[in-house]
């Protein structure tokens, strides 16, 4: 797998605990927290979209 380019979420601002995202060439999206960068969740764009929409509506 090629090296991922991680980007800090704009919602994290200057907070100590930040969320980072990376898009892989395969189309998957990877998420990790700054306090545990060795652990990442992998999902698809549609699933991430559904999760964010669900969280905004709750």
PyMOL commands that set and color helices and strands:
alter all, ss='L'
color gray80, all
select helices_A, chain A and resi 10-12+34-36+45-57
alter helices_A, ss='H'
color red, helices_A
select strands_A, chain A and resi 7-8+19-23+28-33+41-44
alter strands_A, ss='S'
color yellow, strands_A
deselect
rebuild
show_as cartoon
